[in-house]
């Protein structure tokens, strides 16, 4: 199968197995994944980059699958031990991205904990100007995920890149063209944002896409509002009280988004990259059904891309 013409947008998945990623990729590659995003939580200490790259290249040899991106998810703007390791991890991934034939390193911006988004921008400038310049020298693009991680404009622990006004501030503060977004509709939907106008407005800044969706229960919103928690049953003095969630994260194909429209708008904007499925969140297709759901999503997204390429008659 060729990626030429029709498969300018690849469909893949996230892999978070660290040094063991080659073995994991080898197991799931036959399912038809076309790309893999290697992700690390807070730190990538202890990784032998050359060995990892060589072993992955061996697994992918003979296929047309690629490593779409490298990612690290932590808070590089703060100064405790894990935060400093996250900051070092960003630099390490930028330095070693070429070993994996990718030009994208992704993750959270970080934020000054407990402060409003705009009060993180001075520290954002201090950290990200240098990292963006380092990335530019290596011909690497930086993509910030749009997950709020439970944060708001007023406070949070991880990421300021979850609000369009914050994006404007960030890209005004550090104006390098190699800084953009790792976007997905899920985080917009659970904030009751229509993702499609946002996608069209920000398409030039979208470098990588996470394949994750959401289901919004509007009946719950109308009855309970948006402050219902994830606890469906709470016991209090022997009585059970229901606090139903108003939204669930979903695997693509099981949520509310029109992925045919998403892919069409990405393609119209000239996006050439990967949509990598972010699994392990779906409340139904989980545990022993995890890969069942991911492969369903893989085939669904391929169908939304347009199915198999059919050449025109000459």
N, C-alpha and C positions, 0 to 999 in steps of 0.2 A: 504494500500500500504506500502511495507517495503522498508527501505533504505538499506537493506543488499545487498551485492554483487554489483549489477549494480549501485546503487545510492550512491556510495562512494563520488560522487561530487553532492552536492545539488544545486538546482536552486531557487533563492529567489529574494528579492528586498530590496531597502533602505527605511528606515522609519525615517522621520525627524520631528516627531510630539511632541517630548519632553514628558512631563508628560501625554499627551493625546495619546501617541503611542498605548496603549492597545486597545482603541476604534477603531483606524484606522486599526490595525492588524485584529481585529475581523471582520471588514467589508470585507477585501480583502482575508483573509485566505481561504474561500471557493473556490477561483479561482484556488487553487492548488499550491500556493507558499510553498516551503519547508524550507525556511530560511529567516531570517530578520536581516538586519544590522541596528542597531540604531545609528543615526548620529546627531551631534550637531554642529551648526555653531558658532564658536569662544568661546562660553561659555556654560556651563551646570549648571550655578548657579540656585538655587531654586529647584533642582530635589530631591525628596525624593526617594533615591535609593531602599530602601527595599520595599516601597509601589509600585514603578514602577515594580520591579522584581516580586513581588507577583501578581500584576494584569496581567502582561504579562503571567506568568506561568498559571494563571487561564484560560486565553484565549486560550493558546496553549494546555491545558490539553485535552487528548484524541486524539490529532493529533501527527504526528511524526515531525512536524516542530520545528525548533530550532532558537535561537538567534546566528547568526554566528559570530558577532563582534560588538564592540562598536567603534564609531569614533567621533573625534572632529577635526574641520577644522578651523584653525586660524594660527597665527604666534607666537609660543612660544619662539622664540629667541630674540624678541624685548621687550621693557619695558613700552609701554603705558598701559593704564588701561585694554583694551580688550586683549592685548597680555599677560598680567600677569594672566588674567582670563583663557586664553587658556592654559597656563602652568599649572595652578592649575587644570584645567579640565582634562588634561592628567593624572595627579597624581590621581585624583578622580576616573577616569574610570579604571585605573590599580587596584586601591584598591577595586573596586566594581564589577569587571568583573565576579568574581566567583558567584555572586548572579544570574547571567544570564546564568550560565553554558557555558560561552565562555572563550577562552584563547587568544583572539585577540583584541587588541586595535589599531586603525588605524587613520591616518590623515596626515597632512602636516608636514614636518620637521620644517617649518619656515625658515627664512633667515634674514641676516642683510640687511635692506632695502637699495636699491640703490647701493649695492656693488656686485662685481663678486662672483660667487658661491664659489670659493676657499677662498675668504676672510670671508666667513661665518663659516669655519670649526673650528676655535678656539672657537667661541661661541657655535657651534654645540656640541663640546666635553664637554663644561661646562654644558650644559643642558642635553644632551642625555646620557652621561655616568651614571649620577645619575638615570634618568628615566629607563634606560635599566636595571640597577642593581635592582631597585625597582621592575620592572616587573619580573625579573628572580626570585626574592624571592617569588613572587606571582604565579609563573609558567604561566606567561602571555607573549605572543609574541607581538612585536610591528611591525606594517606594515605601511610603508610610501607610500602614493598614488603618482602616477607618473604624476600628472597634473602640467603644468607649470604656470597656472593662469596668463597667459600673460607675464610671465617673460622670460628672456634669460639667457645665461651664464653671461652676463655683469651686468644685473640689474634685480630686481624684488621685489615683496612685500611679497611673501607667502611661497615659497617652492623651495628647491634646488634639490629635488629628482626626477628630470624629465630628467636626462641625464645619460647614462651608465657610463661615466667617473666620474660624481658626485657620483654615487652609489659606484664605486670603492673607491673613496676618503672617503665617509661616513663610509663604512664598514671597512676601514683601520683605520680610526680615532677612532671609537668605535667598538671594535671587538667582542662584545657579539653575541653569536649564536642566541639569541632570537630577533634579529633585522632583518627585511626583508622588503618585498615590498607588497603593495596593487596595483596590476598591472591591466592594461586594454589596449587593442589595440588602442582605440580611440586616446589617446594622442600621440601615436607613429605615427599613420597615418597622423594626422594633422601637424606633423613635417616631413612628407614624409619619415618616417622610416618604413621599412618592419618589422612588429611585430614578425614574426615567428622565424627568427634566434635569435632575442633578447629573446623570450620566452624560446627557447631551452637552450640558454646560461645561463639564470638567473633563471631557473625553481626551483633550490634548495632554492632560496631566496624568492620565491613567496608564501606568506601565505594566501592571500585573493585576490579574483578577482572581479573587478567591471564589470558588464555586460553592457558595453557601446561600441558603434561602431562609425564609421565615414564613410562618403562618400567623396572621393577626386575627384574633377572635373579637370581632367588632361588637358582638353582643356583650362580651365581658367588659370591653371599654365603656360601652354605654351604661352598664349597670354599676361597675366598680371603679371606673377610671383607669388611669395608667400607673397607679401606685400599688396595684396588687403585686404580691411577691411571688417567688417561685415555690412557695410552700402551699400545696393544695389543701393540706389538712393540718390544723394546729390544735393540739390538746391543751386545754386550760381549765384547771380545777375539775377534771373529769368529764368535761364537755369537748366535743369536736367542732371546730369551726373551719369552714372552707374559705380559702383565699385564692381563687383560681388565677393562674397566670393569664395575662391578656395576649401573650405572644410566645411562640416557640421557634427556636432555631431549627431549620430543616435542611435536609440534603436536597440539592436541585432535583426537580421533578415531583417533589412532594409538598412544595410550598406555594406561595402566592405569586411569585414573579413569573413574568412572561420572558423566558430565556431566548425565545426566537427573536423577540423585539430587542433584548439586550445585545445579543450577538449581531443583529442587523445594524444597530446603532454603533457598536464598536467597529464593525467593518466599514461603515460609511465614514467614520472618523479616521480611518486608516490604521486602526490598531492591528498589529501583527505580534502576537505573543501567545500566552497561555492562560487558560482558565483552569485552575487547579482546585479540585474538590477538597474542601475542608470538612472532613468527616468527624465522627466522634461527638456529634452534638444532637443528632436526631433522636427524639424521644421514642420513636417506634423502631426504626431501623438501626438498632444498636446491639451491643453485646454480640451474640452469635450471628445476628443479621447485619452487622456492620458492613462487611464487604459485599453482601447481597445488595444493600442500599447504594453503596458507592458504585458498583458496576451498573446498576440500574441508572444512576445519575450519569455515569460515563456515556452510556448508550443514548440516554435522553438528550444530553447536551450535544452529542454528535448529530442526532436527528435535528435538533434546533439549529445547528450549524448548516443544515441543508441535506444531510444524508450523504451517501456516496457521491463523489464527483462523477458526472456524466459529461463526456466531451461533446461539443456541438458537432453536428454533421458538417462535413467540409464542403 
